Amino acid sequence: MARYFDIHHTPNDVFENVNKRELDLGALNMAILIYLVDKYGIE
């Protein structure tokens, strides 16, 4: 996602310019985070 901010809020900020691998990895990380928070909670 570090490269996303090179185009963030520019005219090139369209879905077609999103790197599929980075999107998949970001979604995976969010899923893991939600799973861990659900399982162990936040204190």
PyMOL Python script that loads the backbone (N, CA, C, O; Angstrom):
from pymol import cmd

cmd.read_pdbstr("""\
ATOM      1  N   MET A   1       0.803  -1.197   0.000  1.00  0.00           N
ATOM      2  CA  MET A   1       0.000   0.000   0.000  1.00  0.00           C
ATOM      3  C   MET A   1       0.847   1.262   0.000  1.00  0.00           C
ATOM      4  O   MET A   1       0.314   2.356  -0.184  1.00  0.00           O
ATOM      5  N   ALA A   2       2.122   1.140   0.197  1.00  0.00           N
ATOM      6  CA  ALA A   2       2.962   2.337   0.230  1.00  0.00           C
ATOM      7  C   ALA A   2       2.900   3.078  -1.108  1.00  0.00           C
ATOM      8  O   ALA A   2       2.937   4.309  -1.133  1.00  0.00           O
ATOM      9  N   ARG A   3       2.808   2.351  -2.204  1.00  0.00           N
ATOM     10  CA  ARG A   3       2.758   2.999  -3.515  1.00  0.00           C
ATOM     11  C   ARG A   3       1.409   3.638  -3.792  1.00  0.00           C
ATOM     12  O   ARG A   3       1.307   4.523  -4.643  1.00  0.00           O
ATOM     13  N   TYR A   4       0.370   3.202  -3.085  1.00  0.00           N
ATOM     14  CA  TYR A   4      -0.954   3.781  -3.313  1.00  0.00           C
ATOM     15  C   TYR A   4      -0.954   5.276  -3.054  1.00  0.00           C
ATOM     16  O   TYR A   4      -1.642   6.021  -3.751  1.00  0.00           O
ATOM     17  N   PHE A   5      -0.204   5.724  -2.075  1.00  0.00           N
ATOM     18  CA  PHE A   5      -0.228   7.134  -1.723  1.00  0.00           C
ATOM     19  C   PHE A   5       0.480   8.014  -2.751  1.00  0.00           C
ATOM     20  O   PHE A   5       0.421   9.240  -2.656  1.00  0.00           O
ATOM     21  N   ASP A   6       1.143   7.412  -3.723  1.00  0.00           N
ATOM     22  CA  ASP A   6       1.687   8.196  -4.838  1.00  0.00           C
ATOM     23  C   ASP A   6       0.571   8.726  -5.736  1.00  0.00           C
ATOM     24  O   ASP A   6       0.742   9.750  -6.397  1.00  0.00           O
ATOM     25  N   ILE A   7      -0.581   8.028  -5.765  1.00  0.00           N
ATOM     26  CA  ILE A   7      -1.696   8.457  -6.617  1.00  0.00           C
ATOM     27  C   ILE A   7      -2.928   8.856  -5.807  1.00  0.00           C
ATOM     28  O   ILE A   7      -3.923   9.288  -6.389  1.00  0.00           O
ATOM     29  N   HIS A   8      -2.888   8.725  -4.506  1.00  0.00           N
ATOM     30  CA  HIS A   8      -4.038   9.002  -3.640  1.00  0.00           C
ATOM     31  C   HIS A   8      -4.522  10.437  -3.827  1.00  0.00           C
ATOM     32  O   HIS A   8      -3.740  11.383  -3.731  1.00  0.00           O
ATOM     33  N   HIS A   9      -5.816  10.589  -4.095  1.00  0.00           N
ATOM     34  CA  HIS A   9      -6.474  11.886  -4.315  1.00  0.00           C
ATOM     35  C   HIS A   9      -5.871  12.663  -5.485  1.00  0.00           C
ATOM     36  O   HIS A   9      -5.790  13.891  -5.447  1.00  0.00           O
ATOM     37  N   THR A  10      -5.456  11.951  -6.506  1.00  0.00           N
ATOM     38  CA  THR A  10      -5.023  12.579  -7.753  1.00  0.00           C
ATOM     39  C   THR A  10      -6.003  12.127  -8.846  1.00  0.00           C
ATOM     40  O   THR A  10      -6.812  11.231  -8.606  1.00  0.00           O
ATOM     41  N   PRO A  11      -5.945  12.722 -10.021  1.00  0.00           N
ATOM     42  CA  PRO A  11      -6.829  12.263 -11.106  1.00  0.00           C
ATOM     43  C   PRO A  11      -6.618  10.788 -11.469  1.00  0.00           C
ATOM     44  O   PRO A  11      -7.508  10.154 -12.036  1.00  0.00           O
ATOM     45  N   ASN A  12      -5.437  10.245 -11.141  1.00  0.00           N
ATOM     46  CA  ASN A  12      -5.165   8.831 -11.437  1.00  0.00           C
ATOM     47  C   ASN A  12      -5.665   7.887 -10.353  1.00  0.00           C
ATOM     48  O   ASN A  12      -5.433   6.681 -10.436  1.00  0.00           O
ATOM     49  N   ASP A  13      -6.347   8.411  -9.338  1.00  0.00           N
ATOM     50  CA  ASP A  13      -6.838   7.603  -8.224  1.00  0.00           C
ATOM     51  C   ASP A  13      -8.136   6.901  -8.623  1.00  0.00           C
ATOM     52  O   ASP A  13      -9.228   7.289  -8.209  1.00  0.00           O
ATOM     53  N   VAL A  14      -7.983   5.854  -9.441  1.00  0.00           N
ATOM     54  CA  VAL A  14      -9.111   5.062  -9.914  1.00  0.00           C
ATOM     55  C   VAL A  14      -8.822   3.590  -9.638  1.00  0.00           C
ATOM     56  O   VAL A  14      -7.668   3.187  -9.496  1.00  0.00           O
ATOM     57  N   PHE A  15      -9.886   2.799  -9.564  1.00  0.00           N
ATOM     58  CA  PHE A  15      -9.736   1.390  -9.210  1.00  0.00           C
ATOM     59  C   PHE A  15      -8.813   0.641 -10.176  1.00  0.00           C
ATOM     60  O   PHE A  15      -8.101  -0.277  -9.771  1.00  0.00           O
ATOM     61  N   GLU A  16      -8.827   1.028 -11.428  1.00  0.00           N
ATOM     62  CA  GLU A  16      -8.005   0.330 -12.425  1.00  0.00           C
ATOM     63  C   GLU A  16      -6.507   0.448 -12.119  1.00  0.00           C
ATOM     64  O   GLU A  16      -5.724  -0.385 -12.577  1.00  0.00           O
ATOM     65  N   ASN A  17      -6.100   1.456 -11.361  1.00  0.00           N
ATOM     66  CA  ASN A  17      -4.684   1.647 -11.039  1.00  0.00           C
ATOM     67  C   ASN A  17      -4.257   0.959  -9.753  1.00  0.00           C
ATOM     68  O   ASN A  17      -3.094   1.053  -9.359  1.00  0.00           O
ATOM     69  N   VAL A  18      -5.176   0.270  -9.094  1.00  0.00           N
ATOM     70  CA  VAL A  18      -4.823  -0.441  -7.861  1.00  0.00           C
ATOM     71  C   VAL A  18      -4.093  -1.719  -8.231  1.00  0.00           C
ATOM     72  O   VAL A  18      -4.529  -2.461  -9.111  1.00  0.00           O
ATOM     73  N   ASN A  19      -2.990  -1.971  -7.562  1.00  0.00           N
ATOM     74  CA  ASN A  19      -2.228  -3.190  -7.786  1.00  0.00           C
ATOM     75  C   ASN A  19      -2.984  -4.352  -7.145  1.00  0.00           C
ATOM     76  O   ASN A  19      -3.231  -4.332  -5.939  1.00  0.00           O
ATOM     77  N   LYS A  20      -3.355  -5.368  -7.936  1.00  0.00           N
ATOM     78  CA  LYS A  20      -4.171  -6.476  -7.437  1.00  0.00           C
ATOM     79  C   LYS A  20      -3.488  -7.206  -6.281  1.00  0.00           C
ATOM     80  O   LYS A  20      -4.145  -7.553  -5.299  1.00  0.00           O
ATOM     81  N   ARG A  21      -2.205  -7.440  -6.382  1.00  0.00           N
ATOM     82  CA  ARG A  21      -1.499  -8.163  -5.317  1.00  0.00           C
ATOM     83  C   ARG A  21      -1.517  -7.359  -4.017  1.00  0.00           C
ATOM     84  O   ARG A  21      -1.736  -7.924  -2.945  1.00  0.00           O
ATOM     85  N   GLU A  22      -1.290  -6.051  -4.101  1.00  0.00           N
ATOM     86  CA  GLU A  22      -1.319  -5.224  -2.902  1.00  0.00           C
ATOM     87  C   GLU A  22      -2.722  -5.178  -2.301  1.00  0.00           C
ATOM     88  O   GLU A  22      -2.873  -5.170  -1.080  1.00  0.00           O
ATOM     89  N   LEU A  23      -3.749  -5.147  -3.152  1.00  0.00           N
ATOM     90  CA  LEU A  23      -5.127  -5.166  -2.669  1.00  0.00           C
ATOM     91  C   LEU A  23      -5.420  -6.480  -1.953  1.00  0.00           C
ATOM     92  O   LEU A  23      -6.013  -6.483  -0.875  1.00  0.00           O
ATOM     93  N   ASP A  24      -5.006  -7.598  -2.552  1.00  0.00           N
ATOM     94  CA  ASP A  24      -5.207  -8.909  -1.929  1.00  0.00           C
ATOM     95  C   ASP A  24      -4.487  -9.013  -0.591  1.00  0.00           C
ATOM     96  O   ASP A  24      -5.051  -9.512   0.383  1.00  0.00           O
ATOM     97  N   LEU A  25      -3.247  -8.546  -0.542  1.00  0.00           N
ATOM     98  CA  LEU A  25      -2.494  -8.601   0.710  1.00  0.00           C
ATOM     99  C   LEU A  25      -3.110  -7.706   1.783  1.00  0.00           C
ATOM    100  O   LEU A  25      -3.149  -8.073   2.957  1.00  0.00           O
ATOM    101  N   GLY A  26      -3.588  -6.538   1.377  1.00  0.00           N
ATOM    102  CA  GLY A  26      -4.239  -5.648   2.332  1.00  0.00           C
ATOM    103  C   GLY A  26      -5.517  -6.265   2.887  1.00  0.00           C
ATOM    104  O   GLY A  26      -5.785  -6.173   4.085  1.00  0.00           O
ATOM    105  N   ALA A  27      -6.305  -6.895   2.016  1.00  0.00           N
ATOM    106  CA  ALA A  27      -7.536  -7.542   2.458  1.00  0.00           C
ATOM    107  C   ALA A  27      -7.231  -8.708   3.390  1.00  0.00           C
ATOM    108  O   ALA A  27      -7.932  -8.912   4.381  1.00  0.00           O
ATOM    109  N   LEU A  28      -6.196  -9.466   3.081  1.00  0.00           N
ATOM    110  CA  LEU A  28      -5.786 -10.578   3.940  1.00  0.00           C
ATOM    111  C   LEU A  28      -5.366 -10.075   5.313  1.00  0.00           C
ATOM    112  O   LEU A  28      -5.749 -10.651   6.331  1.00  0.00           O
ATOM    113  N   ASN A  29      -4.586  -9.012   5.347  1.00  0.00           N
ATOM    114  CA  ASN A  29      -4.159  -8.457   6.629  1.00  0.00           C
ATOM    115  C   ASN A  29      -5.332  -7.969   7.456  1.00  0.00           C
ATOM    116  O   ASN A  29      -5.353  -8.161   8.671  1.00  0.00           O
ATOM    117  N   MET A  30      -6.312  -7.338   6.815  1.00  0.00           N
ATOM    118  CA  MET A  30      -7.494  -6.868   7.549  1.00  0.00           C
ATOM    119  C   MET A  30      -8.300  -8.047   8.085  1.00  0.00           C
ATOM    120  O   MET A  30      -8.810  -7.989   9.204  1.00  0.00           O
ATOM    121  N   ALA A  31      -8.420  -9.114   7.300  1.00  0.00           N
ATOM    122  CA  ALA A  31      -9.151 -10.302   7.751  1.00  0.00           C
ATOM    123  C   ALA A  31      -8.457 -10.935   8.960  1.00  0.00           C
ATOM    124  O   ALA A  31      -9.121 -11.334   9.917  1.00  0.00           O
ATOM    125  N   ILE A  32      -7.134 -11.027   8.919  1.00  0.00           N
ATOM    126  CA  ILE A  32      -6.384 -11.584  10.044  1.00  0.00           C
ATOM    127  C   ILE A  32      -6.555 -10.715  11.274  1.00  0.00           C
ATOM    128  O   ILE A  32      -6.751 -11.236  12.372  1.00  0.00           O
ATOM    129  N   LEU A  33      -6.486  -9.403  11.114  1.00  0.00           N
ATOM    130  CA  LEU A  33      -6.659  -8.484  12.242  1.00  0.00           C
ATOM    131  C   LEU A  33      -8.044  -8.659  12.878  1.00  0.00           C
ATOM    132  O   LEU A  33      -8.159  -8.749  14.101  1.00  0.00           O
ATOM    133  N   ILE A  34      -9.085  -8.707  12.056  1.00  0.00           N
ATOM    134  CA  ILE A  34     -10.443  -8.878  12.579  1.00  0.00           C
ATOM    135  C   ILE A  34     -10.569 -10.213  13.303  1.00  0.00           C
ATOM    136  O   ILE A  34     -11.181 -10.281  14.368  1.00  0.00           O
ATOM    137  N   TYR A  35     -10.001 -11.270  12.743  1.00  0.00           N
ATOM    138  CA  TYR A  35     -10.040 -12.583  13.388  1.00  0.00           C
ATOM    139  C   TYR A  35      -9.369 -12.535  14.756  1.00  0.00           C
ATOM    140  O   TYR A  35      -9.930 -13.023  15.737  1.00  0.00           O
ATOM    141  N   LEU A  36      -8.177 -11.954  14.832  1.00  0.00           N
ATOM    142  CA  LEU A  36      -7.454 -11.907  16.097  1.00  0.00           C
ATOM    143  C   LEU A  36      -8.165 -11.045  17.144  1.00  0.00           C
ATOM    144  O   LEU A  36      -8.185 -11.400  18.322  1.00  0.00           O
ATOM    145  N   VAL A  37      -8.734  -9.940  16.734  1.00  0.00           N
ATOM    146  CA  VAL A  37      -9.486  -9.089  17.675  1.00  0.00           C
ATOM    147  C   VAL A  37     -10.714  -9.848  18.174  1.00  0.00           C
ATOM    148  O   VAL A  37     -11.048  -9.781  19.357  1.00  0.00           O
ATOM    149  N   ASP A  38     -11.388 -10.572  17.272  1.00  0.00           N
ATOM    150  CA  ASP A  38     -12.555 -11.351  17.682  1.00  0.00           C
ATOM    151  C   ASP A  38     -12.170 -12.466  18.651  1.00  0.00           C
ATOM    152  O   ASP A  38     -12.871 -12.711  19.633  1.00  0.00           O
ATOM    153  N   LYS A  39     -11.058 -13.135  18.374  1.00  0.00           N
ATOM    154  CA  LYS A  39     -10.648 -14.272  19.193  1.00  0.00           C
ATOM    155  C   LYS A  39     -10.093 -13.839  20.551  1.00  0.00           C
ATOM    156  O   LYS A  39     -10.414 -14.443  21.574  1.00  0.00           O
ATOM    157  N   TYR A  40      -9.265 -12.798  20.560  1.00  0.00           N
ATOM    158  CA  TYR A  40      -8.560 -12.420  21.784  1.00  0.00           C
ATOM    159  C   TYR A  40      -9.040 -11.101  22.388  1.00  0.00           C
ATOM    160  O   TYR A  40      -8.737 -10.810  23.545  1.00  0.00           O
ATOM    161  N   GLY A  41      -9.775 -10.310  21.635  1.00  0.00           N
ATOM    162  CA  GLY A  41     -10.260  -9.031  22.135  1.00  0.00           C
ATOM    163  C   GLY A  41      -9.154  -7.998  22.213  1.00  0.00           C
ATOM    164  O   GLY A  41      -8.004  -8.256  21.856  1.00  0.00           O
ATOM    165  N   ILE A  42      -9.531  -6.829  22.687  1.00  0.00           N
ATOM    166  CA  ILE A  42      -8.582  -5.736  22.853  1.00  0.00           C
ATOM    167  C   ILE A  42      -8.691  -5.260  24.290  1.00  0.00           C
ATOM    168  O   ILE A  42      -9.783  -4.981  24.783  1.00  0.00           O
ATOM    169  N   GLU A  43      -7.571  -5.173  24.944  1.00  0.00           N
ATOM    170  CA  GLU A  43      -7.571  -4.691  26.324  1.00  0.00           C
ATOM    171  C   GLU A  43      -6.808  -3.405  26.453  1.00  0.00           C
ATOM    172  O   GLU A  43      -6.705  -2.856  27.549  1.00  0.00           O
TER     173      GLU A  43
END
""", "prot")
cmd.dss("prot")
cmd.show_as("cartoon", "prot")
cmd.util.cbc("prot")
cmd.orient("prot")
